[in-house]
Amino acid sequence: MTGPKGNRSIPITKFYLLPGTTPEHENVLTAGEIITHVTLPPPAQNAKSHYLKRRDRASYEFALASAAVIVELDGRKIRKAQVAMGGVGTIPWRSPEAEHELAGAEANDRNFRRAAEAALRSAKDNTFKIELAKRTLVRALQTVTQA
Protein backbone atom coordinates (compact mmCIF):
# COMPACT_ATOMS: atom_id res chain seq x y z
CA MET A 1 0.00 0.00 0.00
CA THR A 2 1.10 3.52 -0.54
CA GLY A 3 -0.31 6.81 0.62
CA PRO A 4 0.48 10.21 2.09
CA LYS A 5 2.50 8.63 4.92
CA GLY A 6 4.54 6.39 2.61
CA ASN A 7 4.54 2.67 1.86
CA ARG A 8 3.46 -0.11 4.16
CA SER A 9 2.89 -3.83 3.94
CA ILE A 10 0.44 -5.91 5.94
CA PRO A 11 -0.60 -9.57 5.87
CA ILE A 12 -4.00 -10.27 4.31
CA THR A 13 -5.22 -11.62 7.65
CA LYS A 14 -4.91 -8.08 9.05
CA PHE A 15 -6.42 -6.23 6.06
CA TYR A 16 -10.16 -6.73 6.65
CA LEU A 17 -11.87 -5.37 9.76
CA LEU A 18 -14.83 -6.79 11.63
CA PRO A 19 -17.64 -4.25 12.08
CA GLY A 20 -17.27 -3.85 15.85
CA THR A 21 -17.62 -0.20 16.88
CA THR A 22 -16.59 1.11 13.43
CA PRO A 23 -18.86 -0.61 10.89
CA GLU A 24 -18.09 2.15 8.36
CA HIS A 25 -14.51 0.77 8.03
CA GLU A 26 -14.22 -2.47 6.06
CA ASN A 27 -10.42 -2.55 5.90
CA VAL A 28 -7.27 -0.87 7.22
CA LEU A 29 -6.77 1.54 4.31
CA THR A 30 -6.54 5.13 5.48
CA ALA A 31 -7.50 8.29 3.58
CA GLY A 32 -5.45 8.58 0.39
CA GLU A 33 -3.99 5.06 0.53
CA ILE A 34 -4.19 2.61 -2.35
CA ILE A 35 -3.16 -1.01 -2.79
CA THR A 36 -0.19 -1.15 -5.16
CA HIS A 37 0.40 -4.90 -5.23
CA VAL A 38 -0.32 -8.21 -3.59
CA THR A 39 2.45 -10.71 -2.88
CA LEU A 40 1.54 -14.38 -2.87
CA PRO A 41 3.77 -17.35 -2.12
CA PRO A 42 4.37 -19.57 -5.15
CA PRO A 43 2.00 -22.53 -5.31
CA ALA A 44 3.29 -26.06 -4.86
CA GLN A 45 4.25 -27.63 -8.16
CA ASN A 46 1.32 -30.06 -8.16
CA ALA A 47 -1.28 -27.67 -6.68
CA LYS A 48 -4.49 -26.75 -8.44
CA SER A 49 -6.68 -23.82 -7.51
CA HIS A 50 -10.21 -22.65 -8.20
CA TYR A 51 -12.41 -19.70 -7.22
CA LEU A 52 -16.20 -19.88 -7.42
CA LYS A 53 -18.50 -16.91 -6.85
CA ARG A 54 -22.28 -17.24 -6.55
CA ARG A 55 -24.25 -14.06 -7.22
CA ASP A 56 -27.72 -12.87 -8.19
CA ARG A 57 -26.74 -11.44 -11.57
CA ALA A 58 -23.94 -12.10 -14.05
CA SER A 59 -22.69 -8.50 -13.78
CA TYR A 60 -20.24 -7.17 -11.20
CA GLU A 61 -22.48 -8.21 -8.33
CA PHE A 62 -21.22 -8.85 -4.81
CA ALA A 63 -20.93 -12.53 -3.97
CA LEU A 64 -23.78 -14.17 -2.10
CA ALA A 65 -21.22 -16.88 -1.36
CA SER A 66 -17.75 -17.65 -2.67
CA ALA A 67 -15.06 -20.26 -2.19
CA ALA A 68 -11.39 -20.21 -3.08
CA VAL A 69 -9.53 -23.51 -2.84
CA ILE A 70 -6.01 -24.76 -3.44
CA VAL A 71 -5.56 -28.51 -3.42
CA GLU A 72 -2.49 -30.72 -3.66
CA LEU A 73 -3.43 -34.19 -4.84
CA ASP A 74 -1.60 -37.49 -4.71
CA GLY A 75 -3.72 -39.54 -7.08
CA ARG A 76 -7.24 -39.13 -5.67
CA LYS A 77 -5.99 -38.45 -2.15
CA ILE A 78 -5.82 -34.85 -0.91
CA ARG A 79 -2.35 -34.22 0.47
CA LYS A 80 -3.08 -30.62 1.48
CA ALA A 81 -5.92 -28.14 1.01
CA GLN A 82 -6.38 -24.44 1.63
CA VAL A 83 -9.93 -23.10 1.84
CA ALA A 84 -11.20 -19.53 2.02
CA MET A 85 -14.85 -18.50 2.11
CA GLY A 86 -16.50 -15.19 1.30
CA GLY A 87 -19.87 -13.53 0.89
CA VAL A 88 -21.46 -15.07 3.96
CA GLY A 89 -19.80 -13.17 6.81
CA THR A 90 -18.70 -9.59 7.10
CA ILE A 91 -15.17 -10.48 5.96
CA PRO A 92 -13.64 -13.30 3.93
CA TRP A 93 -12.13 -16.01 6.09
CA ARG A 94 -9.89 -19.02 5.86
CA SER A 95 -11.28 -22.30 7.17
CA PRO A 96 -8.73 -24.46 9.00
CA GLU A 97 -11.67 -26.70 9.96
CA ALA A 98 -12.37 -27.56 6.31
CA GLU A 99 -8.66 -27.90 5.59
CA HIS A 100 -8.33 -30.39 8.45
CA GLU A 101 -11.26 -32.46 7.14
CA LEU A 102 -9.72 -32.60 3.66
CA ALA A 103 -6.10 -33.40 4.60
CA GLY A 104 -5.44 -37.05 3.82
CA ALA A 105 -9.01 -37.66 2.61
CA GLU A 106 -10.10 -39.12 -0.72
CA ALA A 107 -11.31 -36.49 -3.19
CA ASN A 108 -15.01 -37.36 -3.23
CA ASP A 109 -18.37 -35.70 -2.64
CA ARG A 110 -18.84 -37.20 0.84
CA ASN A 111 -15.56 -35.70 2.06
CA PHE A 112 -16.24 -32.40 0.31
CA ARG A 113 -19.58 -32.15 2.12
CA ARG A 114 -17.90 -32.99 5.45
CA ALA A 115 -15.41 -30.17 4.82
CA ALA A 116 -18.24 -27.76 3.96
CA GLU A 117 -20.12 -28.70 7.13
CA ALA A 118 -16.95 -28.08 9.16
CA ALA A 119 -16.32 -24.72 7.47
CA LEU A 120 -19.81 -23.43 8.29
CA ARG A 121 -20.38 -25.21 11.61
CA SER A 122 -20.38 -22.02 13.68
CA ALA A 123 -22.36 -19.94 11.14
CA LYS A 124 -25.78 -18.78 12.23
CA ASP A 125 -28.76 -16.66 11.29
CA ASN A 126 -28.97 -16.73 7.49
CA THR A 127 -29.85 -20.34 6.65
CA PHE A 128 -30.15 -19.62 2.91
CA LYS A 129 -26.60 -18.24 2.66
CA ILE A 130 -25.12 -20.93 4.89
CA GLU A 131 -26.44 -23.70 2.66
CA LEU A 132 -25.41 -21.77 -0.46
CA ALA A 133 -21.87 -21.39 0.95
CA LYS A 134 -21.68 -25.13 1.68
CA ARG A 135 -22.78 -26.00 -1.85
CA THR A 136 -20.36 -23.44 -3.29
CA LEU A 137 -17.43 -25.00 -1.43
CA VAL A 138 -18.42 -28.52 -2.52
CA ARG A 139 -18.67 -27.37 -6.15
CA ALA A 140 -15.30 -25.60 -6.02
CA LEU A 141 -13.69 -28.77 -4.61
CA GLN A 142 -15.35 -30.92 -7.27
CA THR A 143 -14.03 -28.62 -9.99
CA VAL A 144 -10.47 -28.40 -8.68
CA THR A 145 -10.13 -32.18 -8.20
CA GLN A 146 -11.51 -33.26 -11.57
CA ALA A 147 -9.07 -35.56 -13.36
C-alpha positions as CSV (number, residue, x, y, z in Angstrom):
1,M,0.0,0.0,0.0
2,T,1.1,3.5,-0.5
3,G,-0.3,6.8,0.6
4,P,0.5,10.2,2.1
5,K,2.5,8.6,4.9
6,G,4.5,6.4,2.6
7,N,4.5,2.7,1.9
8,R,3.5,-0.1,4.2
9,S,2.9,-3.8,3.9
10,I,0.4,-5.9,5.9
11,P,-0.6,-9.6,5.9
12,I,-4.0,-10.3,4.3
13,T,-5.2,-11.6,7.7
14,K,-4.9,-8.1,9.1
15,F,-6.4,-6.2,6.1
16,Y,-10.2,-6.7,6.6
17,L,-11.9,-5.4,9.8
18,L,-14.8,-6.8,11.6
19,P,-17.6,-4.3,12.1
20,G,-17.3,-3.8,15.9
21,T,-17.6,-0.2,16.9
22,T,-16.6,1.1,13.4
23,P,-18.9,-0.6,10.9
24,E,-18.1,2.1,8.4
25,H,-14.5,0.8,8.0
26,E,-14.2,-2.5,6.1
27,N,-10.4,-2.5,5.9
28,V,-7.3,-0.9,7.2
29,L,-6.8,1.5,4.3
30,T,-6.5,5.1,5.5
31,A,-7.5,8.3,3.6
32,G,-5.4,8.6,0.4
33,E,-4.0,5.1,0.5
34,I,-4.2,2.6,-2.3
35,I,-3.2,-1.0,-2.8
36,T,-0.2,-1.1,-5.2
37,H,0.4,-4.9,-5.2
38,V,-0.3,-8.2,-3.6
39,T,2.4,-10.7,-2.9
40,L,1.5,-14.4,-2.9
41,P,3.8,-17.4,-2.1
42,P,4.4,-19.6,-5.2
43,P,2.0,-22.5,-5.3
44,A,3.3,-26.1,-4.9
45,Q,4.3,-27.6,-8.2
46,N,1.3,-30.1,-8.2
47,A,-1.3,-27.7,-6.7
48,K,-4.5,-26.8,-8.4
49,S,-6.7,-23.8,-7.5
50,H,-10.2,-22.6,-8.2
51,Y,-12.4,-19.7,-7.2
52,L,-16.2,-19.9,-7.4
53,K,-18.5,-16.9,-6.8
54,R,-22.3,-17.2,-6.5
55,R,-24.2,-14.1,-7.2
56,D,-27.7,-12.9,-8.2
57,R,-26.7,-11.4,-11.6
58,A,-23.9,-12.1,-14.1
59,S,-22.7,-8.5,-13.8
60,Y,-20.2,-7.2,-11.2
61,E,-22.5,-8.2,-8.3
62,F,-21.2,-8.9,-4.8
63,A,-20.9,-12.5,-4.0
64,L,-23.8,-14.2,-2.1
65,A,-21.2,-16.9,-1.4
66,S,-17.7,-17.7,-2.7
67,A,-15.1,-20.3,-2.2
68,A,-11.4,-20.2,-3.1
69,V,-9.5,-23.5,-2.8
70,I,-6.0,-24.8,-3.4
71,V,-5.6,-28.5,-3.4
72,E,-2.5,-30.7,-3.7
73,L,-3.4,-34.2,-4.8
74,D,-1.6,-37.5,-4.7
75,G,-3.7,-39.5,-7.1
76,R,-7.2,-39.1,-5.7
77,K,-6.0,-38.4,-2.1
78,I,-5.8,-34.9,-0.9
79,R,-2.4,-34.2,0.5
80,K,-3.1,-30.6,1.5
81,A,-5.9,-28.1,1.0
82,Q,-6.4,-24.4,1.6
83,V,-9.9,-23.1,1.8
84,A,-11.2,-19.5,2.0
85,M,-14.8,-18.5,2.1
86,G,-16.5,-15.2,1.3
87,G,-19.9,-13.5,0.9
88,V,-21.5,-15.1,4.0
89,G,-19.8,-13.2,6.8
90,T,-18.7,-9.6,7.1
91,I,-15.2,-10.5,6.0
92,P,-13.6,-13.3,3.9
93,W,-12.1,-16.0,6.1
94,R,-9.9,-19.0,5.9
95,S,-11.3,-22.3,7.2
96,P,-8.7,-24.5,9.0
97,E,-11.7,-26.7,10.0
98,A,-12.4,-27.6,6.3
99,E,-8.7,-27.9,5.6
100,H,-8.3,-30.4,8.5
101,E,-11.3,-32.5,7.1
102,L,-9.7,-32.6,3.7
103,A,-6.1,-33.4,4.6
104,G,-5.4,-37.1,3.8
105,A,-9.0,-37.7,2.6
106,E,-10.1,-39.1,-0.7
107,A,-11.3,-36.5,-3.2
108,N,-15.0,-37.4,-3.2
109,D,-18.4,-35.7,-2.6
110,R,-18.8,-37.2,0.8
111,N,-15.6,-35.7,2.1
112,F,-16.2,-32.4,0.3
113,R,-19.6,-32.2,2.1
114,R,-17.9,-33.0,5.5
115,A,-15.4,-30.2,4.8
116,A,-18.2,-27.8,4.0
117,E,-20.1,-28.7,7.1
118,A,-17.0,-28.1,9.2
119,A,-16.3,-24.7,7.5
120,L,-19.8,-23.4,8.3
121,R,-20.4,-25.2,11.6
122,S,-20.4,-22.0,13.7
123,A,-22.4,-19.9,11.1
124,K,-25.8,-18.8,12.2
125,D,-28.8,-16.7,11.3
126,N,-29.0,-16.7,7.5
127,T,-29.9,-20.3,6.7
128,F,-30.1,-19.6,2.9
129,K,-26.6,-18.2,2.7
130,I,-25.1,-20.9,4.9
131,E,-26.4,-23.7,2.7
132,L,-25.4,-21.8,-0.5
133,A,-21.9,-21.4,0.9
134,K,-21.7,-25.1,1.7
135,R,-22.8,-26.0,-1.9
136,T,-20.4,-23.4,-3.3
137,L,-17.4,-25.0,-1.4
138,V,-18.4,-28.5,-2.5
139,R,-18.7,-27.4,-6.2
140,A,-15.3,-25.6,-6.0
141,L,-13.7,-28.8,-4.6
142,Q,-15.3,-30.9,-7.3
143,T,-14.0,-28.6,-10.0
144,V,-10.5,-28.4,-8.7
145,T,-10.1,-32.2,-8.2
146,Q,-11.5,-33.3,-11.6
147,A,-9.1,-35.6,-13.4
